[in-house]
């Protein structure tokens, strides 16, 4: 039996929005913030995303596990990228007057031919601000992602994508994907309890990496086999209902309100404007936004 994420039924502004609006806002915001690394631009986006998230009225206790994972993943990706790029910043930024704070010898790594190997890790105001803008970008996107499973009724996921013009097969695949991870987690927890009742102890695994993986077989194999059997049952049920033969009808029909239309229009207009400025080169060449693109470094960060 498939289960879903922990949908929280609550009367909030975000809960009342059409599910299609939440997905469109996420897609539009993501496409907007990846087009620039300007500090002030992304700070404004982070503030807007924080205000949107606050309107969902989600409590920390309800989303704590998700946010801990997102924060750890963000820190890991940003730090690893910082070392791999040797403290470099985005291309197109004028670094002729880079404010270098310190150079750590042979800690950074660069893999741009013709040179591949360890190089000094440049710690500068520009590189630190770029690191900060990456963090703000990731957290801003997460602020639009987290409300989706907690504020959208699971029955509306597939309907929302179909309402955006996505084909039935893809819409249903997305619907099943939202149920897959919680189902795997439930199966893993059930299998762990069953194996512990038989004397299996995960905390006392000994040996090397491959030895530990081999000893996890009593946990991994049942979960994988259960997932495959469950998928086959779903496929059989869909085939018996002639899924994919023709256009499907959906039990639920979404109706957009005036607020929904306004938010969709506003997000698409901002996306189109940002893309136009980027295509015209205002972010990476001469123009009124060029100084902003050089990370828009706040004056209080300069040495």
N, C-alpha and C positions, 0 to 999 in steps of 0.2 A: 504494500500500500504506500502510495506517495504521500509525503507530507510537505509542508511549506515553511517559509521563514515565519518568524513570530510577528504576524500582522497585529498591530495595536489599533483597535477601534476607538477613535477619539474624535471629538468635534473641534477641529482646528482649521485654520485657513488652508494649510497644505493638504489636509485630509479631504477637504471639500473640492479641491481642484480636480479637473478631469485627468485621469491617468496619462492621457496622451500629452498633456501639458508638462507633466513632470519629466517625461522622457525627452521631449523637445527641448526643455530648459537645460537638461543635462547635456544633450548633444551640442546645443548652441554654445553653452558656456565653455565646454571642453574645446571646441573649435576656435573660440575667441582667444582663450588664454594661451594656447599653444603657438600663437602667431607672434608673440613678443615676449621679451624677458625684462621689460621695464618694471622697476621696483614699484613706482606709484600706480601704474596701470594694474598690476597684479594685486597690489594692496587694496585698490578700489574694488576689484573683483572679489577678493577675499571678504571684504566688509559686506558686499551685496550677498554673497553666498551665506555668510554667517546670519544675516538678517532673515534670509529665506529659511534657513535651517531652524532658527528660533521660532518661526511661525508654525512649525510642525509640533511644537510642545512635547518633544521627546525628552525623557528623563535620562540622566547619566546611567542609572542602574539598569535601564532597559537596553541601552546601546553600548555599555561599557566594553563588552568583549569585542565587538566590532571595531570600536575606536582604538583599543589597545593594539589590535592587529594592524590597523591602518597606520598608526603612529610609528610602530616598530618597522613596518615595511617601508614607509616613507624615509625614515632616518637611515635605514640600511641602503636604500637605493641612492639617496642623495650623497651619502658619505662615500660609497663605493664609486659612484660616478666622479666625485671630486678627486679621488686618488687615481682613477684610471685616466682621467683627462689631465692629470698633473696640475690641477688648479686652474686650467684654462677656462675661458668664458666663451660665450656664443660668438660665432663668426660674424664679422661685420661691425664689431665694436672697436672703437678707436682706443688703443692701449698705449699710445705714444707717451702718455703721461700717467702710466699706471702707478698707483700708490701701493708699492710693495711694503709689506710689514715684515715678512721674514721668508727665507728660503730654507726648506728642510732638504738636505742632500740625499739623493738616491732613494727617495720614498715614493715619489710619483711614478707613474708608468704611462708611456705614450706608445701608440701603435700606428702612427701615421708614416707610411713609407716616404722616403727611404730609410727613416730612422725608427727603429723599434727597440725599446728597452727602458731601463729605469733612468729617470731624469730628476732633477731637483723639483720638489713640490713647492710651487709658488703660492704663498699666502699673501694675498693683497686685498685691499678694500673691494676691488672690482670682483674678484673671485668669491669672496665671502658674501657679497650682495647677490651674486648670481646663485650661490648655494641657497641663500634665503628665498630668492624668487622661485626657485624650483620647489622648495618646501611649500610656499604659499600656493603655487599652482596645484600641487597634488592635494593639499588639504582643501582648497577651494572646490576642486572636482569632487572630493569625497563628501563635502557638505551637501552636494546635490545627489550623490549616489545613495547615501545612508537612508534618507527618508523614503526611498522607493520601496524596499521590502517591508518597511514598518508602517507605511501609510497607504499602500495600495492593496486592496482586497485581492488575494491570489486569483480569484475567479476573473479578474479584470485584466490580467497581464496579457494573455493572448488576444483578447478583444481590443486592447489598446493598440497593439502593433497592427492588427488587421485594420483598425480604424485609421491608421496612418498610411494605409495603402500597401502594407507589406503582404505578400502572398500568404495563403492559408498555411502551407507547409512550414514556412519560416516562422510564422506567428505561433503555431503550435509547438515548434521546436524550442522557441524561446520560452514558452509557457512551461514546457517540461524541464528546461534547463534551470529555471528558478526553483523547481521542486527537487532537482537531482541532488544538489549539495546537502540540503537538510536531510534528505532520505539516507544518503551515505553516512552522514554523521550519526543518525539514529541507528542504522545498522551496525556501525562500528561500536557504538556504546553498548548495544545489546550483545554483540559478539564478545566484547571485552568482559562484560559481567558473566556471560556463560563460561568463558574460558577460566576466569578467576575462580568460579565455583568448582572447576575441575583441577585447581591447583596451579594454574598458569600465573606467573608473576612477572610483569613487564619491568618492574623496578630492579630486578636482580639479574638482568641479562648480562652475560660476560662474554669476553672475546673481542675480536676486532670488528671492524665495520661490517664486513660481509658475513661474519659469523652471527652478529646480532640480527642482520636482515634475515638470515636463514632461520633463526629461532623465532622470528616474528611470523612465520608461515601460518601458525594456528590462528593468527589474527587477520592476516591479509587475504589468505585464500578464501575463507568463507565469505568475506565482504565482497570480493571480486566476483565470485560465483553467484552470490545473491543478486548483485547488480546486473549481471548478464541475464540471469533467469528473469528478473523483473523487467528488463528491457524487452526480452522476447515476448513476455506476456502482454506488454503494451503494444508491441508491433502486431501481435495476433489480434488483439482487440480492435485496433485501428483498421486492419485488413477486413475483419468481419463487418465493419461499418462502412466499407468501401471508401475509406479516406484516400484522397488524392485523385479520385475518378473525375470529380467535377467541383464546381464552386460550392463551398460549404456555407451553411447558415449558422449564426451564433445566437445563443439564447439571450445574451445581454446586448443591449444597444446603448451606446454612450451618446449623451447629448451635451454639447459644449455650451457654456454660458458666456455672458458678455465678458466677465473677468478672464475666462480661459482664452477667448479670442484676443483680448488685449495683451495678455502676457506672451502669447505665441507671436503676435505681430511685433511687439517690442523686442523680443529676443532675436527674431530673424532680421529686423532692421539693424540692430547693433552688430550682429554677425556680418551682415552684408557691408556695413560701413567699415568695420575693422578689416575685413578682407580686401575691400577696395583700397584702403590706405596702404595695406601691406603690398598689394600687387603693384601699386604705383611707386613703391619704393620709399615711402615716407618713413618707414621704420629703419631702413638700412642704408639710406643714401641722404643726400642733402635735402633738407625740408624742415618744416617746423617741428616734426616729431623726432628728428635725428638725435638731438641732445637727450631726449627722453630715452631713446633706445640704448644709449651708453650706460645702461643700467639705472638711469635716473637716480644716481647715488645721493642719498640724503646728506646734507652738509655736516650733520653731527657725527657721521661715520668716518669722515676724512681725518687723517692724522694732522 
